[in-house]
Every structure is written in structure tokens, then in C-alpha cells.
Amino acid sequence: MSYTYLTISDQVKIETLLKLDYSIRENAKLLHRAPSTISRELKEVIENQLEKTWSPEKNYRAFVSSCPQFQNYLSLDMTVY
């Protein structure tokens, strides 16, 4: 399979249409693309956002705060030197 990249203009159109509650199929039809292309683009954007916002410390703190038996560990200094 060969994949074509979406232009910045197409990416902005997808974002705008999704904000207007257009479905992936409606987006694809308006942009003359396959629904899988739109879906793949959205998956890539979501993965990139998760990579930017995820951190081990945030993950640890979320886990510890959800477990009452570990509440006293929240006061520990997590700084890595």
C-alpha cells in the first residue's frame, strides 16, 4: 500500500469539520480521501498528543493518588538528579 500525506490545509479542514461534528466518513467525502486516511491521520495526532503530555511522574502520581494505601508516598520528592 502506498500512503499519501495530507497537506496542512487538509489537516486544518479535518480539525474544523470534526469540531463541527462531521464524521470521519463525511470528512473523507468532502476532502475526496478514503476514510482510512482520515482515521490514520487522527490516530497519529492522538498518539503525538499523548507522547507530549505523558510523563512517568504524572503517571506515578495519578496511580498513587487513586490508591488510598499509597497516599503517604505523594509527599516524596520525585526529582531525578
Secondary structure, 3 states (H helix, E strand, C coil): CCCCCCCHHHHHHHHHHHHCCCCHHHHHHHHCCCHHHHHHHHHHHHHHHHHHHCCHHHHHHHHHHCCHHHHHHHHCCCCCC
